[in-house]
Every structure is written in structure tokens, then in C-alpha cells.
């Protein structure tokens, strides 16, 4: 991919603007930890929500979606679409509670909800686990995806016979990655969440505009929507490539109906997965905590879910279809070798179809997607290590200035840890969608305890500890080939089946741990109850001791709101597809269902607030 003057101008302008934002917010972010990690709790909903969306629009996501489409058609995306129900429960049930808690990190909730040595150990363990194990895995797969983009675009023809020196394709890609990480490190360490959030607005806008433009150009290159559909079905092998739901009628379907039901009815509440944590967690909670009040917290999370599932996917999906139409070898190679990653189809479309201007814009789109995710992971990971590990153990009486300086140093440590993980994952050839599924299965069974701790007084610190350890143990056990051979013989479990089994065993383990250990003290439970004011029957013994607390009385209608909001997502996704492919009757029907659900959601939001 040859870059012209206009392409270089777009790229240079983007980097100058990004660094300028970091410099602008440096002084404000340096005041204290609240300013550095949660923007002083002053963000409006549209900035906080867009920042969430930008974070999940990483360099890996378009590649992963392309891989899913080439492997299993449109319905392959159900792996991540299935999380929408959990996301809407976060909006309507948990967003207000998180903002009410006034935490900086989700791990900090442990200090409010539990007490004693077990609670302290859980807090330290959780902080280190997420910051130095989960976080580097995320950074690692994002780096791997960005390397693929670079190797398949601007450095595609570099190396081989005429460059037998250090400056080959791989080394140039790594140098570019390190250069971008330096830029991210500068603005993220200087400006904290202020720089992250405001950079995310620009980065998301650029990324979306670039993908939409490329999708239009790519479809026109194929010859229009009708010809695209014909070629996709021919290269895929059947019409299921464009089907919204998997085909369960085949003798050996790629997704059996029981696996689909596991994903749709179980995965969203049983599995802890970054960005889709049951009840909210991670950087989603960090953005909620950054909002200026409960109402903005709810609206920010709602906008995030709608944009995440209804706004972003179709430009990626259309480009994925174009890749399948133009490069039939993607599916052929995948069918011949299950380890082949067809996600490279996305950068192949970029390389061959982008003209001057669009080349620079698409590279900036991926630079923006990459950097928005990395900056969040840096700030988010550092918030755990400082707020939930270093400060309570070593810097209890430290000044705001010292804590902020330490946060900047730790942010760099987090970045370097992620860079190391990226190198190791690239060496092992782990694909993005495989990494997604591995992390989802690894957290199986922990989700329910995270949801119920808000609404059931009996859960204690040992419940969470048991869930974490049991999930890791059972996941490792079931992925050990000897175990599978003993239990199943030649049958190989799908990742979703592993998740369901691990979840069931983990839930049984933490429930047992809950009932064989004593509950939290009456004082801790009362303080939490009075501050959070959760509704429902699960706090009855504590409520009797605190009869004057004005608890939430709309839990039932909030759950109904989550169901209607999920209805918006699950009708809007096919509605857009039907509209694009000219199936107007089906499109109007789905848009009508989405509109009815939206009216119900608006009514419920009015009742709640």
C-alpha cells in the first residue's frame, strides 16, 4: 500500500491532535486520583458512553468479525451478540448502583461490601489478576491485530530478496507499534482519564467514518449488493452465509442448538468477560464512575450498548462479506487448516481497494481504534494497581501529588507488560477470536456472584475467592487433554460447552463456600445497604435493622427495561441487514419491533428517573 502526500498529511495531523489533547489536560489530571482516573466525576453521558464504545472498537474487532463471518457466516457473530442481554441489565439494574458507590475501580467495591483479612486478600488478588494477567492479554491481542494490519497493508511488499537486513516486514511493523505506544504513553500518562475520554471521541469518529467509507467503496468494487450476495453465497458454499440465525437443521451443524441456547441464555450472566462483565465491571465501571450523576451513568451505558451492537457492526460485516466475495481462498484455507486465521481478509480489502486519501484515513482509523483501546487499558490497569494494591498496602498517607506521580509510572509498567504479552501471543500465533473465547471460558461461573453480591446479603468475600479459584481450576482441568479423553473419549468439547460446564461447577463451589463460611458483619452489611440502597428481597434481614433507608422500589420495572432494550438490539441488527440487502418487508417489520421496544424503554427511563 503506497501512501501519498494527502495520506501522510492525515496521519501526521492525527498524531499531532492526539498529543495536543494530552498536553491540554495534563495540569487538570495531575490534581488527584479522582481527576486522573475518573475525570473528577464530571463527564456528561455522551462523552463517557462514546469513550466506552471507542475502547471496544479496537484494532482486533474488525479482524475478529471478519474471521467469524468467513468461518460461520453472519451468524458467527452470535458469540459477542449474546452479551447484549447482560449489557442491558448493567444499564437498567446496575449503573445507578455503581455510580452511587462512588468507587474509582470496580475492585474497590470489595472494600465496601466485605471486611477482614479475606476481603483484603481478595482485593489485592483481584487487582493484580486483572491488571497484570487479564489486561496484558487484552493489550497483547490488540497489538497482534495491529501487527496484522501493518503487515498486510503498508509493509506488505517489504522484505524478502531486496531487504535482507533488520528492516524487514516484521521489524518495521514492530517499530511502528512501539512508536504508537510511545505516543499513547505520552498522552495517557500526562492527562489520565481526561485525555483518554476526549481522545476517544475523536478516535471513534475517525474509525467509524473510515470503516463506513471503505464499506461503500468495497461494495461498489464488487458490483453492488446483489452481486455481492451472489458471490458470498457461492464462495461460502450455501445461503447460510447471510443468515441471521445459525442453521440447526443440518446433520452436523457448526453450532448445535444447545450451544446457541448456552450463548443466548447463559453466557451473559455466567461469564466474566472484559467489557461485558455481568453487572458491569472494568473500564465500563470506570466510565460510570466518571459521570456527573446517576442519570448520566445510566444514559452513558445505554448509549454504549446501542452503539456497540447496533451502530458499529454493519460496516465491518459488509467489508467481511466483500473479503469473502473477492478472496475465496480465505474460506478454502480455513477449511483446509483450522489454525488458519481468515481475519486477514479485512486488511486485504484495505490494501487493494483504498485509494489516495482513503488509505491514510483507514490507517488513521485503525491507529485510532488501537490507541483508544491501549490508552484505556493503561489507565484502567494502573487504577487497579494504585487504588487497590499500592495505596492500601504502601501509600495510605501519601499526598495526591505522590499518588498521581506513581499512577503515571505504573501506567508505563502496565503498557510494557502488555507489549511483552503481545510479543508472546504473536509468536504463538493465537488468533483474536480464539483469545476472546479463551478469556470468556476462563471467567465462567464468576459472573453470577458479581451480580448477586448487590442483592443478596449472604454473599461474602469467600464466595468471590471460591469463584475465582474454582473457575481457574475447572477451566484448566477441562482443557487438559487427559481429562477430556477419560470423560469423553474422542469427543471434543466446544468452547461454549466448556464454559457451561465450568460455570456450573464454579457456581456450585462458591455457593458451598458461601454457606460454610460466616456472613459479613452486621456493621459492614448495614453500611453497604445504607449507601447503595439496593431493592429486592435479598436484603430482608438487613432491611429490618435499617427501616428508614429509602431503597430502590423499581427493580422489577428495571429488569423489564433491560428486556425491552435487548429487544432493540436483537431487532436492529437484522433490520440493518435486511435494509442493506433490499428485503424491505422484513426490514420494516424489524424496525417496527425496535421502535416499539424503544418507546417502552423511554417510558421506563422516565419512570426510573
C-alpha positions in Angstrom: 0.0 0.0 0.0 1.7 3.2 -1.2 1.0 6.3 0.8 0.6 9.7 -1.0 1.1 13.2 0.4 -2.6 13.5 1.4 -2.3 10.2 3.3 0.7 11.4 5.2 -1.0 14.7 6.0 -4.0 12.9 7.5 -1.7 10.6 9.6 0.6 13.4 10.9 -2.4 15.6 11.6 -4.0 12.8 13.7 -0.9 12.3 15.8 -0.4 16.0 16.4 -4.0 16.4 17.5 -3.8 13.4 19.9 -0.6 14.6 21.6 -2.2 18.1 21.9 -5.1 16.7 23.8 -2.8 15.0 26.2 -0.8 18.2 26.8 -4.0 20.3 27.3 -5.4 18.1 30.2 -2.0 17.5 31.9 -2.4 20.0 34.7 -6.0 19.1 35.5 -5.3 15.3 35.6 -2.4 15.8 38.0 -4.5 17.2 40.9 -5.5 13.9 42.5 -6.5 10.2 41.7 -10.2 11.2 41.1 -9.1 13.6 38.4 -6.6 11.2 36.9 -8.7 8.0 36.9 -12.4 9.2 36.7 -12.2 12.8 35.3 -13.3 14.3 38.6 -16.7 12.6 38.2 -17.9 15.4 35.8 -18.3 13.7 32.4 -21.7 14.0 30.6 -23.2 10.8 29.3 -22.4 11.2 25.6 -18.6 11.6 26.3 -18.5 8.7 28.8 -20.6 6.5 26.6 -18.7 7.2 23.4 -15.5 6.6 25.3 -16.7 3.1 26.2 -17.6 2.4 22.6 -14.2 3.7 21.3 -12.4 1.4 23.8 -14.2 -1.7 22.4 -13.6 -0.6 18.9 -10.0 -1.9 18.9 -7.8 -2.9 16.1 -8.7 -6.5 16.8 -12.5 -6.3 16.5 -12.9 -5.8 12.7 -10.4 -8.7 12.1 -12.2 -10.9 14.6 -15.6 -10.1 13.0 -14.1 -10.9 9.5 -12.8 -14.2 10.9 -16.2 -15.1 12.4 -18.1 -14.3 9.1 -15.7 -16.2 6.9 -15.8 -19.2 9.2 -19.5 -19.4 10.0 -21.3 -16.6 8.1 -23.2 -13.7 9.6 -24.5 -15.9 12.5 -20.9 -16.4 13.7 -21.2 -13.1 15.4 -23.6 -14.5 18.0 -20.6 -15.1 20.2 -20.5 -11.5 21.0 -24.1 -10.5 20.2 -25.2 -12.8 23.0 -23.7 -10.5 25.6 -26.2 -7.8 24.8 -28.7 -9.0 27.4 -26.1 -8.7 30.1 -25.1 -5.3 28.9 -28.7 -4.0 29.2 -29.0 -5.5 32.7 -26.0 -3.4 33.5 -27.7 -0.3 32.1 -31.0 -0.6 34.0 -30.1 -2.5 37.1 -26.5 -1.8 38.0 -25.4 1.5 36.5 -27.1 3.6 39.2 -25.7 1.3 42.0 -22.1 1.7 40.6 -22.3 5.5 40.5 -23.9 5.5 43.9 -21.0 3.5 45.4 -18.5 6.3 44.4 -15.7 3.9 43.7 -12.8 4.6 41.3 -12.4 0.9 40.3 -14.8 -2.0 40.4 -12.4 -3.9 42.7 -12.7 -1.1 45.2 -16.3 -2.3 45.8 -14.8 -5.2 47.8 -13.8 -2.7 50.5 -17.4 -1.5 50.8 -19.1 -4.9 50.6 -16.8 -7.1 52.7 -14.3 -6.9 55.6 -11.4 -8.7 57.2 -8.4 -10.5 56.0 -10.3 -12.4 53.3 -11.6 -9.2 51.8 -8.2 -7.5 51.8 -6.6 -10.6 50.2 -9.4 -10.7 47.6 -8.9 -7.1 46.8 -5.2 -7.4 46.3 -5.5 -10.7 44.4 -8.2 -9.3 42.1 -6.3 -6.1 41.4 -3.1 -7.9 40.4 -5.0 -10.6 38.4 -6.9 -8.1 36.3 -4.1 -5.6 35.9 -1.2 -8.0 35.2 -2.9 -11.1 33.7 -6.2 -10.2 32.0 -5.1 -6.7 31.0 -1.9 -7.8 29.2 -3.8 -10.5 27.4 -6.2 -7.8 26.0 -3.3 -5.5 25.1 -1.5 -8.4 23.6 -4.3 -9.5 21.2 -4.8 -5.8 20.2 -1.1 -5.5 19.4 -1.3 -8.7 17.5 -4.2 -7.4 15.4 -2.4 -4.1 14.7 0.7 -6.0 13.6 -1.5 -8.0 11.1 -3.0 -4.7 9.8 0.5 -3.2 9.2 1.9 -6.4 7.7 -1.0 -6.7 5.3 -1.1 -3.0 4.3 1.8 -0.5 4.3 4.5 -3.2 4.8 3.0 -5.8 2.6 5.7 -5.8 -0.1 8.6 -5.0 2.3 11.4 -7.5 2.8 12.4 -10.8 1.1 15.1 -10.6 -1.6 15.9 -6.9 -1.6 15.9 -6.3 2.1 17.9 -9.0 4.0 18.6 -6.7 6.8 17.0 -5.7 10.1 14.4 -3.6 8.2 12.1 -6.4 7.1 8.3 -6.5 7.3 8.1 -7.8 10.9 10.6 -5.5 12.3 9.1 -2.4 10.6 5.7 -3.4 12.0 7.1 -3.7 15.5 8.9 -0.4 15.2 5.6 1.3 14.1 3.8 -0.4 17.0 6.3 0.8 19.5 6.1 4.3 18.1 2.3 4.4 18.5 2.7 3.0 22.1 5.1 5.9 22.9 2.5 8.4 21.7 -0.2 6.6 23.8 2.2 6.6 26.7 2.7 10.3 26.5 -0.9 11.5 26.4 -2.2 8.8 28.7 0.4 9.3 31.5 0.1 13.1 31.2 -3.7 13.5 31.0 -5.2 10.4 32.6 -8.8 9.8 32.0 -9.4 13.3 30.8 -7.1 12.7 27.8 -8.4 9.2 27.3 -12.1 10.2 27.2 -11.7 13.3 24.9 -9.3 11.4 22.6 -11.8 8.6 22.4 -14.4 11.0 20.9 -12.1 11.9 18.0 -10.8 8.4 17.6 -14.2 6.8 17.5 -15.5 9.3 14.9 -12.5 8.8 12.7 -12.7 5.0 13.0 -16.4 4.9 12.2 -16.2 7.3 9.3 -13.3 5.4 7.7 -15.0 2.0 8.0 -18.3 3.3 6.5 -16.4 4.9 3.6 -14.4 1.7 3.0 -17.6 -0.4 3.1 -19.2 1.7 0.5 -16.2 1.7 -1.8 -15.7 -2.1 -1.3 -19.4 -3.0 -2.2 -19.2 -0.8 -5.3 -16.0 -2.6 -6.3 -17.7 -6.0 -6.2 -20.5 -4.6 -8.4 -23.3 -3.8 -5.9 -25.2 -5.5 -3.2 -26.9 -8.1 -5.4 -23.7 -9.3 -6.9 -22.0 -9.3 -3.5 -24.7 -11.6 -2.2 -24.3 -14.0 -5.1 -20.5 -14.2 -4.7 -20.7 -14.5 -0.9 -23.1 -17.4 -1.1 -21.1 -19.1 -3.9 -17.8 -18.8 -2.0 -19.3 -19.8 1.3 -21.0 -22.8 -0.1 -24.6 -22.1 0.7 -27.1 -19.3 1.6 -26.4 -19.6 5.3 -23.6 -17.0 4.9 -26.1 -14.2 5.2 -28.5 -15.8 7.7 -29.1 -14.0 11.0 -29.5 -17.3 12.9 -27.4 -20.5 12.6 -28.9 -23.4 10.6 -29.8 -26.0 13.2 -31.3 -28.4 10.7 -28.0 -29.8 9.3 -27.0 -33.3 10.5 -23.7 -31.8 11.8 -24.3 -28.0 12.3 -21.4 -25.8 13.1 -23.4 -24.5 16.1 -25.9 -27.0 17.5 -29.0 -25.6 19.1 -27.9 -26.4 22.6 -24.7 -24.4 22.1 -26.7 -21.4 20.7 -29.0 -21.6 23.8 -26.0 -21.7 26.1 -24.7 -18.5 24.5 -28.0 -16.7 24.5 -29.4 -17.7 27.9 -26.3 -18.4 30.0 -23.1 -16.8 28.7 -24.1 -13.2 29.5 -24.7 -13.8 33.2 -22.3 -16.7 33.9 -19.1 -15.4 32.3 -16.9 -12.6 33.3 -15.5 -11.0 30.1 -13.8 -7.6 29.8 -16.3 -5.0 28.5 -19.3 -7.4 29.0 -18.9 -8.1 32.8 -22.2 -9.3 34.4 -23.4 -6.4 36.4 -20.7 -4.1 35.0 -17.0 -4.0 35.7 -13.6 -2.9 34.4 -13.4 0.2 32.2 -17.2 0.3 31.9 -17.4 1.0 35.7 -14.6 3.4 35.3 -16.7 5.4 32.8 -19.8 5.1 35.0 -17.7 6.5 37.9 -16.6 9.4 35.7 -20.2 10.5 35.1 -21.5 13.5 36.9 -24.6 11.7 38.4 -26.6 8.5 38.3 -28.8 9.6 35.4 -25.7 10.3 33.2 -24.3 7.0 34.2 -27.4 5.1 33.0 -27.6 7.1 29.8 -23.9 6.7 29.1 -24.1 2.9 29.5 -27.3 2.7 27.4 -25.6 4.7 24.5 -22.6 2.4 24.7 -24.7 -0.7 24.4 -26.8 0.7 21.4 -23.7 2.0 19.6 -21.7 -1.2 20.4 -24.3 -3.6 18.9 -26.4 -1.5 16.5 -24.2 1.2 15.1 -20.7 -0.3 14.6 -21.1 -3.9 13.3 -22.5 -3.5 9.8 -19.6 -1.6 8.1 -17.3 -4.4 9.4 -19.7 -7.1 8.3 -20.1 -5.6 4.8 -16.3 -5.4 4.5 -16.1 -9.0 5.7 -18.6 -10.1 3.0 -16.5 -8.3 0.4 -13.4 -10.1 1.6 -15.3 -13.4 1.3 -16.5 -12.5 -2.2 -13.1 -11.3 -3.5 -10.8 -13.8 -1.8 -12.4 -17.3 -1.8 -9.1 -18.6 -0.6 -9.9 -17.2 2.9 -12.6 -19.8 3.5 -10.7 -22.5 1.5 -7.6 -22.1 3.6 -9.7 -22.1 6.8 -11.5 -25.3 5.9 -8.2 -26.9 4.9 -6.4 -25.8 8.1 -8.4 -25.0 11.2 -5.5 -23.0 12.5 -5.7 -20.5 9.6 -6.9 -17.0 10.5 -9.2 -15.6 7.8 -9.4 -12.3 9.7 -6.6 -11.1 7.4 -9.4 -10.6 4.8 -10.1 -7.1 6.3 -6.7 -5.6 5.8 -6.5 -7.3 2.3 -9.6 -5.3 1.3 -7.9 -2.2 2.7 -4.7 -2.8 0.8 -6.3 -3.4 -2.6 -9.3 -1.1 -2.6 -8.3 2.0 -0.8 -7.4 5.0 -3.0 -5.4 8.1 -2.0 -6.9 9.8 1.0 -8.9 6.7 2.0 -5.6 4.9 2.6 -4.5 7.5 5.1 -7.9 7.7 6.7 -8.2 3.9 7.1 -4.8 3.7 8.6 -5.7 6.6 11.0 -9.0 4.7 11.7 -7.0 1.7 12.9 -4.4 3.8 14.6 -7.3 5.5 16.5 -9.0 2.2 17.3 -5.7 0.7 18.5 -4.7 3.8 20.6 -8.1 4.3 22.2 -8.0 0.7 23.5 -4.4 0.9 24.6 -4.9 4.2 26.5 -7.9 2.8 28.3 -6.1 -0.4 29.2 -3.1 1.6 30.5 -5.3 3.9 32.7 -7.6 1.1 33.8 -4.8 -1.3 34.7 -2.9 1.4 36.6 -6.1 2.3 38.5 -6.2 -1.2 39.9 -2.6 -1.4 40.9 -2.5 2.0 42.5 -6.0 2.2 44.1 -6.4 -1.4 45.1 -2.9 -2.6 45.7 -0.2 0.0 46.1 -2.2 2.7 48.0 -3.8 0.4 50.7 -0.6 -1.5 51.3 2.2 1.1 50.9 0.9 4.6 50.4 -2.0 5.0 52.8 -1.0 8.5 53.8 0.6 9.6 50.6 -0.2 13.0 49.1 -2.3 13.5 46.0 0.7 14.6 44.1 2.7 11.5 45.0 -0.2 9.2 44.2 -0.6 10.8 40.8 3.1 10.5 40.0 3.0 6.9 41.0 0.0 6.4 38.8 1.9 7.7 35.8 4.8 5.4 36.4 2.6 2.4 36.9 0.8 3.2 33.7 4.1 2.7 31.8 4.6 -0.6 33.6 1.2 -1.8 32.5 2.0 -0.8 28.9 5.3 -2.7 28.9 3.6 -5.7 30.4 1.1 -5.7 27.6 3.8 -5.2 25.0 5.5 -8.3 26.3 2.3 -10.3 26.2 1.7 -9.1 22.6 5.1 -10.4 21.5 4.5 -13.8 23.1 1.0 -14.1 21.7 2.2 -13.2 18.2 4.9 -15.8 18.5 2.3 -18.5 19.4 0.0 -17.4 16.5 -3.1 -17.0 18.7 -6.0 -15.6 16.7 -8.2 -12.8 18.1 -11.5 -14.7 18.2 -9.7 -17.7 19.8 -8.3 -15.4 22.5 -11.9 -14.0 23.0 -13.3 -17.4 23.6 -10.4 -18.5 25.9 -10.9 -15.5 28.2 -14.7 -16.0 28.2 -14.3 -19.6 29.3 -11.7 -18.8 31.8 -14.1 -16.4 33.7 -17.0 -18.8 33.5 -19.1 -19.1 36.7 -17.9 -16.0 38.3 -20.5 -13.7 36.8 -23.4 -14.7 39.0 -21.6 -13.9 42.2 -20.7 -10.5 40.9 -24.4 -9.9 40.1 -25.9 -11.3 43.3 -23.5 -9.5 45.7 -25.5 -6.4 45.2 -28.8 -8.0 46.0 -28.1 -10.9 48.5 -26.7 -10.1 51.9 -25.4 -13.7 52.5 -22.6 -13.5 49.9 -19.2 -12.8 51.5 -15.6 -12.4 50.5 -15.1 -16.2 50.5 -17.8 -16.5 47.8 -15.8 -14.4 45.4 -12.5 -16.1 46.3 -14.0 -19.5 45.7 -15.5 -18.4 42.4 -12.2 -17.1 41.1 -10.2 -20.2 42.2 -12.8 -22.7 41.1 -13.2 -21.1 37.7 -9.4 -21.3 37.1 -9.2 -24.8 38.4 -12.1 -26.3 36.4 -11.1 -24.5 33.2 -7.6 -25.9 33.4 -8.9 -29.4 34.3 -11.4 -29.5 31.4 -8.8 -28.2 28.9 -6.3 -30.9 29.9 -6.4 -33.5 27.1 -6.2 -36.4 29.6 -9.4 -35.3 31.4 -11.3 -35.0 28.2 -10.1 -38.4 27.0 -11.1 -40.0 30.3 -14.6 -38.4 30.3 -15.5 -38.1 26.7 -13.2 -40.3 24.7 -12.8 -38.9 21.2 -15.4 -36.2 21.6 -14.0 -32.6 21.6 -15.9 -30.1 23.6 -16.7 -26.7 22.0 -15.6 -23.6 23.9 -19.2 -22.8 24.8 -19.7 -26.3 26.2 -16.6 -25.9 28.3 -17.9 -22.6 29.5 -21.2 -24.1 30.6 -19.6 -27.0 32.5 -17.1 -24.7 34.2 -19.8 -22.3 35.1 -22.0 -25.0 36.7 -19.1 -26.4 38.7 -17.9 -23.0 39.7 -21.4 -21.8 40.9 -21.8 -25.0 43.0 -18.4 -24.4 44.5 -18.9 -20.7 45.5 -22.4 -21.5 46.8 -21.0 -24.2 49.1 -18.3 -21.8 50.2 -20.9 -19.1 51.0 -22.9 -21.4 53.3 -20.0 -23.0 55.1 -18.4 -19.6 56.0 -19.9 -16.9 58.2 -21.7 -13.9 56.7 -20.2 -10.4 56.8 -20.6 -8.4 60.0 -23.8 -6.6 60.7 -22.0 -3.3 60.6 -20.4 -3.9 57.1 -23.7 -5.1 55.7 -25.7 -2.1 57.2 -23.1 0.4 55.9 -23.3 -1.1 52.4 -27.1 -1.2 52.4 -27.5 2.3 53.6 -25.1 3.7 51.0 -26.2 1.6 47.9 -29.9 1.2 48.8 -30.5 -1.9 46.7 -34.1 -3.1 46.2 -35.5 -6.6 46.2 -36.0 -9.2 48.9 -32.4 -10.3 49.2 -31.5 -7.8 52.0 -34.5 -8.6 54.2 -32.6 -9.2 57.5 -30.5 -6.1 57.0 -33.5 -4.0 55.9 -35.3 -4.9 59.2 -32.3 -3.4 61.1 -32.5 -0.2 58.9 -36.1 0.5 58.3 -35.6 4.2 57.4 -33.5 3.5 54.3 -35.2 4.6 51.1 -34.3 1.7 48.8 -35.0 1.4 45.1 -38.5 0.3 44.6 -38.4 -0.2 40.8 -36.2 -3.3 40.4 -39.0 -5.1 38.6 -39.5 -2.4 36.0 -35.7 -2.0 35.6 -35.5 -5.7 34.7 -38.3 -5.1 32.2 -36.4 -2.2 30.8 -33.4 -4.4 30.2 -35.5 -6.9 28.3 -37.0 -4.3 26.1 -33.6 -2.7 25.5 -32.2 -6.1 24.5 -35.2 -6.3 22.1 -33.9 -3.1 20.4 -30.6 -4.7 19.8 -31.8 -8.1 18.6 -34.3 -6.4 16.1 -32.0 -3.6 14.9 -29.1 -5.9 13.9 -31.2 -7.9 11.4 -33.2 -4.8 10.4 -30.0 -3.1 9.1 -29.0 -6.2 7.2 -32.5 -6.6 5.6 -32.4 -2.9 4.6 -28.9 -3.2 3.1 -29.9 -6.2 1.0 -33.2 -4.8 -0.1 -35.6 -7.1 1.9 -37.9 -4.2 2.7 -40.8 -6.1 4.3 -38.5 -7.9 6.8 -36.6 -4.6 7.4 -39.8 -2.6 8.2 -41.0 -5.4 10.5 -37.7 -5.4 12.5 -37.6 -1.6 12.6 -41.1 -1.6 13.9 -40.3 -4.1 16.7 -37.2 -2.0 17.5 -39.3 1.2 17.6 -41.9 -0.4 19.9 -39.2 -1.6 22.3 -37.6 1.9 22.2 -40.9 3.5 23.2 -41.2 1.1 26.1 -37.6 1.9 27.1 -38.2 5.6 27.0 -41.3 5.2 29.3 -39.3 3.1 31.7 -36.5 5.5 31.9 -39.0 8.3 32.7 -40.4 6.2 35.5 -37.0 5.4 36.9 -35.8 9.0 36.9 
